[in-house]
Amino acid sequence: MAPPLAARVPVLALLVAVAAAHLAAAQPWAVCDGQGGNYSAGSAYANSTLRLISVLRANASNSPALFASGSAGAGADAVYGLVLCRGDLSASDCFDCGTRAGEDVQRVCNRTRDAALVYNQCYVRVAGADFLASPNNTGMVPLISGTSIPSGVDVAAYDAAVTRLLNATARYAVESSPSSSSPRLYFATGQLMGLDPRVPNIWSMAQCAGDLSPAQCRGCLGDLVATWWNGSGFEPNGEGARLAGSRCNLRTELGDKFYTGAPMVKLQMNGDAAVPAPAPSTVAVPGTTGGKTNSAGKLLGIILPIVFIAVVAATTLYVWNVSKKRRSRGTKLPRRTHTAEDFESIKSTLLSLASLQVATNNFDESNKLGQGGFGAVYKGDLSGQEVAVKRLSKGSDQGLEELRNELVLVAKLHHKNLVRLEGFCLEEGEKLLVYEYMPNKSLDTILFDPEEKRRLDWKKRFNIIEGVARGLQYLHEDSQKKIVHRDMKASNVLLDADMNPKIGDFGLARLFGQDQTRDVTNRIVGTFGYMSPEYVMRGQYSTKSDVFSFGILVIEIVTGQRNTGSYFYDQNEDIISIVWRHWSEGTIAEMVDDSLGRNYSETEVLKCVNIGLLCLQQNPVDRPAMSDVVVMLDGDATSSLPPAARPTFFLDPSSVYSNASVTVSYPSAR
């Protein structure tokens, strides 16, 4: 039996969806998981849902953290839920947002047993399964406002400024949280000034669930910062965005300030450290003289800087000593050690920093091939051989973990459809991976460019689909370890001089034992738009998660359209929904990329779309294994293929379809 509502400590928070002061007509943005089934109007479950939201809105509005969670009902009719309001709201605004959620919850998600509603002022989730007991930051929703920063603004400087502001705001949200309150209010707002006259201000916000420990909140926000540019689907020059999950959330915006009150953190582009915003002036205590007050102020003005300098000096000395000891022991891989056998296959690929500096002309900007969330990639000439050098960002824990995975995994993988690791370098704090050079770069740079895509005729596209399928089959079934890529997308498909595909970027891969088929993670990594519903909602991943991502990729290759484009507010339907509609109506030819004209095999197109839709089924069991996909692609007949049911995880603005499916809407944040 579920414990009484009053006895439950707030356990989990999904998201503070921060935006403008007034709720827009497009709200709520819903995440509806129909895997647990639906309930009927007027049923015991429906009554428990409404009763629970009613109680939680009152508890949250009366909580210092504006957060509450609990359960109602028992047995099959038990409902678990939470309400988390934005940290700067009044109690009445928090209460009103909870009220609206109670009015919307059955209609928006068609009475699914797991519904998360995102408003600009609160986040509400109710479910038949006890998601409150899970520590996972699942159910993340990316919201994008605006497509690009003003023309002429330095994109690299802007991205660096956003990252700096996010880190400072996240840190302050943790460090400023009062330890005396339970649940705790983890909430901070920020402002960065002076980047560019066209971008006078960048605004930010960070918040965690009130039941987390400071360490848990810090780790959750840190993961979001690490995922911001790599895996979120956000463009590097995006005007504004937010990431929200079941434990914490972040947001940045240009233009008008989207929160109330003064920013808690202020940054200047002159390199000043993050500082709290000015506090209200101190009121003089009755009975003290102005002279004494002034003297005390002067004394504090002398003492505090001295104390501050002493603390900084001591901290610097400590860090220097620790770094010196680490250097004397040599560079070590973090977190998890590997056996000598692990590194046997890569010990002969050690390269010197000096040789790579010469190869890339000291990492000159003219040799830069691209910039990712973990660092930049440069073209190099290594003793007459063209190579691609990935230079991971210094001091990034996520980057270090990626390096460890790349070294151990990639060196052991040998397949014509996988990018080959040529060597690596760990010197003077540098973390460098050297790959074979792929002259046509990544698939996305060609497929989604109106002019470049004409280089991809249907024969090349079908070859790319087949090659990626064979590469994934090798990872899943034929390699020494069972490997799940976890970030399969167009930008991770590299093309050689003949447009043959090779899968790259194994930094997010996970190893599986021989008898394992799936795992659960509390760190959601990957790219929204390609991630399977069970991974986004519950942190469960398996080889079938890659199969789902492959299905998205197949549809993108056939249509020439990017699925992640559906996250923007000005698009009414995502590409998967449109393809399914045409497939159902027998008009799929209308969805084939216009750049192909009529120069394609209709049989092969139908086969690819059918396979793509099979890969997008909600239940992982219903998705084919990659070995089955390879067989289907090699076959001649399309009539022998299994029929595809309606795909999952699509967007439908007119009605949220949720019968045996998961639906997610990713509109603009404004």
N, C-alpha and C positions, 0 to 999 in steps of 0.2 A: 504494500500500500504506500502511496506517495505521502511524504511527510506533510503536515499542515503548512499552508503558505507562510504563516508568520514565523514558522520555525526554520525556514530555509534561508540560509545566508546567500546574498547575491553571488552567483557563481560564474556567469558568463555574459559578456557583452558582445554584440555583433558590430555595431557601427554607429558613429555619429555622423550623419550625412549633412555636412555643413554647406550652406549656400546663401542665397539672398534672404532678406528679412521676411519676405512674404512667400507663402507656399505657392508654387506655380501650378497651373492647371494640369501639367503632365504628371504630377505626383499622384500616388507613390511609384517609385521604381521598385519592381517586385522580383524576388527570387523565389520561385515556386517549385518545390520538389514533389512530384506526384508518385515517386517510387513507393511510398507508404500507403498509397491509395487515397480515396476521397471520402468525405463524410456527407451526410444528408442534412438539409436544413431542418432545424428543430430537434435534431438528435441529441443524445446525452453529450456526445463529443462537442457538438456545436455550442451547446449551452455552457459547457466547461470552458470552451475557448473564450467566449464573450465575458464570462464571469472572471476568468483569469486576467484578461486585459484590463477590465475595470478595476481590479484590485491593484495590479501592477502600476497603472498610471497614477493612482493615488500614492502608492509607496514611493515611486520614483520622484514625483514632484515634491514629496516631503523629505527626500534624502539629500544630504549634503553633496553627494556625488551625482544626483539626478539619475540614479540607476537602481533598478530592482529586478529580481528574478524570482521564479517560484513555480509551483505546479498546482493543478486543480484536478478533481476527479480521481478515479482509481481504475486499475485494470486496463481493459481495452479502451476505456474512455478517458484515460489520464492524458493531460495536456501539460507541456512544459513551455515556459515562455520567459521573455525578458523585455524590458523597456529601458533604453538608454537615450537620454536627452542631451543635447549639446550643452557643453559645460558653462556657457555664458547666458543661458536662458533663465527667465524667471520661472517660479513654480507654476504660475498659471499658464504660461506658454507650454511648459512641459505637459501639464495635465491636458491641455487642449489637443496637443499632438497625439497623445495616447487615445483620446476620445475619437479622433478621426480614424486612427488605426482600427479601433473596434468597429467602426462603421464600414471600413473598406475590406477587412480581412477575408470575408467569405466571398465577396464579389470579385475582387481582383485576382485571386488565385483559384477561383472555381472550386472552393472548399477542398483544397489539397490538405493533407495532414502535416505538411511542413511548409510554412509560408513566412517569408521575411519581407517586411515592408520598409522601404527607405524613404524618409521625408527629409526636407531641409532642416528640420528641427528635432527629429528623433528617429530612432531605429527600433522597430518592434518585430520580434520573431516569436512564433508559436509553432509547436510540433508535437506529434504523438510519441516520438522517440526522445529520450532524455539527453539532448545535446548539451545541457548545462554541465554534465559530468565530464565532458571532453575538454582537454586543454588546447585543442587544435584551433588555429586561426583560419578556419574554413569559411566557405561562403563569401569569399571576397568579391566585391563589385567595383570595377573601375568606371569612373565617370569622367568624361572629358568635356571641357568648356573651351570653345575656340580651337582653331586648327593650327595657328601659327603666331609667333611673336611678330612685332612690327618689323618691316623690312629694314635691313641695314644693321640690326642688332647682332652682335657677335654671338653665334649660337653656342659655341664652346664655353664662353664666359657666362652666358645665361644658364646653361646646364650646371656649371660649377657653382653658380650662385644659388640656384634652387637646392642643390644637394647640401650646400653649406647651411642654408636656412632650415631645411628639413631636419638636419642633424641637431642644430642648436635648439629648435623648437621641441623636438622629441626629448632631448636631454633635460630641458627645463620642465617639461610636463612631469617627468619622473622626480627630479630633484626638489621641485617646489610643492610636491604633494604633502599635505599635512598628515603626519603619522598618527595623530590623535583620533582621526575620524575613521569610521568603518561603516559602509564601504568608503574607500579613499577616492578623492577627486583627482584623477590624473588628467590634467587639461592645461594646454598652453596655446597661446597665439603669438604670432611673430610678424616682423616687418623687416625687409631688407631695402636699403636706400642707396642711391648713387651708382647703380649699375650703368645706366645709359639715360640720356635725356628723354628718349622715347619710352623708357621703362623706369619711371621714377620710383615705383614701389613694387615689391613682390610681397604678398601677404601669405601667411601660413597658419596651420592649426594642427595640433596633435592631441590625441586622446586615447586612453586605455579603459578597459573595464575596471570598475571600482573594486572588484574582489581580487585583482592580481597583486602579487608582491611587487616591490620596486624592481627587482631583478627580472621578473617575468615581463613586466611592462617594458622595461628597457630592451629586452631581447625581442619582443614582439615588434616594437617600433623600429628597431634596428633591421629586422628582416624586411620590413616594408621599404625602408630607405634603400636597402641593397637591391630590392626588386624594382625600384621605381623606373629606372631606364632600361633594365634588362629583364623582360618577362611580363611587364604590365601591358604592353601594347601601346604605351605612350610614345608619341614622337618626341625626339630630342628638343625640338623647337616649339613644343606645345604651349599654348597660352595659359592653360590652367588644367588641373586634374586632381583627383582624389582616389585613394585606395582605401577600401573599408572591408574589414573582416570581422570575424566573430569575437576577437579579443582586442583589436586596436584599429586606428585609422589615421590617415594623414591627408592633408589637402594644401595645395598652393593655388594662388590666383594672381593675375595682374589686375589693373584697373581699380575699381572701388573695393574698399575693405568690406569683407563679407561677414565679419563678426562684430559684436558690440564691445564697447569699451576700448581702452588704450591697449596696444600690443604689450604682451608680457616680456617679449624678447625683441631687441632692436639690434640690427646689424648695419654696419657701414661698409662700403666696398673699399675702404682704405686699409682694411686688414684688422680693424679693431675687433677685440673679442666680443662674444655675445654678452650683452648686459641686460639686466631687467629694465623695463621701462621705468621712468621716474615715478617714485611713490609720491603720494600727497604730502604737502608741506607739514612739518611737525607743529602742533599747536603748543604754544607756551603754557607751562604749568603755572597756575595761580600761585602767587607768593614768591616767585623767583624774579630776580632783577634781570633787566636786559643785558647788563654787563656780564653777569655770571653765565648767562646762556650763551653769549657771544664767545666768552673765553672757553667754555666747554666745547663749543663747535670748532674753535681753532685747534684746541688740543686734539680732538678727534681727527681733524683734518691732517694733523701731523702724524699721529700714531697709526691710523688705518693704512695709509700707503706703505709705511715701514713694515707693518705686519704682512701686508699683501706681497711686498717684494720678497720678504723672508720666506713665505710659503712657496712662492713661485720658484725661488732659488733652490729650496730644499727638494721640491718636486722634480725640478730639472736635473739636479744632481743624482737623485734616485733613479730616474729614467735612464740617465747616461750610464750609470753603473750597471744597471740591468742589461742594457743594450750591449755594453762592452763585454759582459760575461757571455752573452749569447753569441756575439761575434767570435769570441775566443773558442767557442765550441763548434763553430761552423753553422751554416744555415740548416734549420730543422723544419721538417714538415709538421704542420699543426695537428692537434686534436687526436689523431689516430695514427699509430705507427704501422709500417708495413714490413713484411719479412724481406730477407735478402732475396728470396725467390721472386718477390714482387718486382724488385728493381733490377733483377738480372737482365731482363730484356731491354732495359733502357740505359744501362750503365755505359754502353759504348756510344751513346748519342749525346754525351755531355759536350757542350760548346762553350767557348769562352765569351765573356762579355765584350772583349776587345774585337773579336771577329764579327760579332753581330753589330757592333757600332760601325765598323767599317762597311759591313754589308748594307746597312740602312742609311749610310751617311749620317751617323749619329742620330738616328730616328728623325730625320728631316721631315718637315710637314709635307713636302712635295711627294714623299714616298708613302704617305698615309693612305691606306685603302679604306678604312672605316673606323668608327668609334662605337664601342658597345658599352654595356653597363659595367663591365669588369676591366675595361681598358681599350687601348687602340691596337689596330693591326697595320703593319707596315710591310711594303714590298721590299725585298732585299736581294742582293746578288752575293751568294756564298760560294766563293771559288768557282764562279762561272755558272752556278745553278740558281735559278730563280726560286725564291722561297717567300713564304708569308710568315712574318714574325708577330706573334701576339704578345704585347707588352701589358701584363696585368697591372692594375692600379696598385700602388704601394699602400700598405697598411690596411688593406681590405680583407677582413676575415672571410667574406664570401669568396673573394678572389683566391685566397689561399686554399680554401676547400676545393674550389674549382681546379686549381693547379694540381692538387693531390690526385683528384679523380682522373684528370687528363693524363698524368704521368703513368699511373698504374694501369689504366684501362686502354688508352689509345695505343700504347706501345705493344700491346698484346693482340691487337685487332688487325687482321689482314684480309681485306676484301676489296674488290675493284670498285665497289660503290661506297667506300668509306675513305675519308680524307686520311692521308698517311702522315704520321708524326715523324719528322726528320731529326729532331733533337730538342734539347732544352738547355736553359742556363739559369743558375741560381748563384748570382754573385752581387756583392755590394748592395743588397736589398732589392735587386732586380729579380723579377720572376718572368722569364721569357720562354715561350713555346714556339718552336719552329716547325711549320708545316710545308707540305708541297704546295707550290703556287698554283692557283686556279685562275687562269687568265680571264674567264668570263664572270668572275666574282660569284655572287649569290643569285639564286633564282628570282628573288623578289625584285632585284634591281632591273631585271629585264621584263619579267612577266607583268609587272604593274606600271610600266612606263609606256605611254601611248605610242611612241615611235619604236623603242627598242623591242617591244613584244613581237613586232613583225619578223624578227629573226627566229622566232620560235614557231616553225610550221607544225602541223599536226604530228608528223612522224617524230620530230624531236620531242614534242610534248609527251607522246605515248611512251617514248624511250625513257624519258625522265620518270614517269609514273612507274614503269616497270623496274627501273634501276633503284629507285627509293624503296620499292616493295622488297626487292631482293636484299638490299642493305639492312632493312629492318628485320627481315627473316633471319639473316645471319646474326644480328644482335640478340634476337629473342630465342633462337633455337639452335644455332650452329656454332656459336662462339664458346670458348672454354667456360665462361661464366654467363649466366642469363642476365642480360642487360636491358633495362628500360631507359630509353633516351630521356623522356619526360619533357622535352622541349622541341618536339618535331614541328618544324614550320618552314615556310618558303625561304627565309633568310638563313636557315641552317642547311639548305641544299646548295652546294657549290657546284659550279659547272666548269669543266675543263675546256680545252681549245675546241673540241668537237661537240660541245654541249652535253657531254655525258655527265650524269649526276653523281655526286659523292656527298654523303652525309657528314656533316661536321659538328663541332661543338658538343663534346661529351662532358662538359663541366657539371651538368645537372644529372648525369646518369647515376643509377643505383644498381649495385650488384645483387643478384639473387642466388641463393643456394639451389641445389639441384631439385629440391622438392618444394620450393616456394613458388607460389603463383601470384601473390599480391602482398602489399605491405601498406602500412598506414604511417603518415608523416605529420608532424606538427609544423613543418615548414612547407608552405605551398610555393613551389617554384614552377616556372613555365610561363607561357604567354597566353593571356586571355584571348578567347576566340578560337584557340586550338585545344584547350584543356577539356577533358571529359567531365561530365556532370558529377560522377562519384568522387573525382579528385577535387573539384572545386568545393563541393558541398560537404564532403566527409573526410577529405585527405587520403582517400584510398586510391592507390595507383597499382597498375599491373601492366603487362604487355598489352592488354586491351586498351589501356590509356593511350599508348602510342598508335594503336589501330584507329582510335577515334580521331587523333590528330592527323593521321594519314588520310582519313576520309575528307576532312576539311581541305587538305592540300590538293586532293584529286579534284574536288569541286572548283577550287581556285584555278587550277591549271586548265580545266575545260572552259570555264567562263572568262578567265582573264581578269577576274575581280577579286579584291581582297576582302575576306570575311570580316576582319577586324574593323573595316570601315563602318560596319553597322553600329559601332559604339557611338557614333556621332548623332547629335540630336536632330539634324536636318534630314536624316534618312528614316523612312517609315518602316522599312522591312529589311531584314538581313538577307544575305545572299542565299543561305541555306533554305530559308522559308520560301523564297522565290523559286529556287530550283525544284523544291518539292511540289509546289503548286503546278509548275509546268510539267513535271514528271507525271503527276496524277492526271493532268489534262491531255497528255500525249503531245505536248508542244515543246519538248525539251530542245529542239533545234533553235528555238528563239533565244536560248540562253548560251549558246556556243559563242565564244569570243568573236566579235565582228571582224577582228583583224585576220581571221582565217578565211573569211569569205565562205565559199562552198568547198574549199579545198581540204576536206577531211573525210575520214571514214565514218559514216553514220553508224555502222555496226560497232566500231571501237568506241565511239562517243557514248552510245547507249550502254555498252558494257561498263565503261568507266564510271558513268553516273550511277548505274545500278550498284556497282561495287562501293562507290563512295557513300551512297545512302545506307548500304548494309553496315558499313563501318561506323555510322553515326547513330546506331540504335542505343536506346537508353541503358538497357541491361547489358553489362559487359559480356555475359554468356551468349547473347544473341549476335555479337560481333564476330566476324571470322578471324581466325588466326592468320598471321602474315603468310604462312606457308599456303593456306587455302587461297589467299588473295593472289599469290603468284600463280597458282594453278588456274584460277579463274581468268586472270589476265592472259595466260598462254592459250586458253581454250578458244575455239572458233565460234561456238554457238552462244548466243545470249539467252536463248529460250531455256537453257538448262540452269541458269543462275537462279538462286532463291529470290523470291519477291521481296522488295524492301518495304518495311512499314514506315510510318511517318517518323522522320528523324527527331531527335531530342535536342534540347538546349537551344531552341531557336527563339527569335523575337516575333511577337505578334501584337502590334499596337492596338488593334481593334478588340481583340479578346485574348486573354491569356489561356492558351491551351495547356492543360496539365493532366490529362488522362493518360497514365502510364508514360509520363514524360517529365523532363525538367525544363523550365523556361526561365530565361534571364533577360532582363532588359537593361541595356547600357546606354542611356541617353546622355545628353549634355548635362553638365553640372549646374547649368543656369536655367 
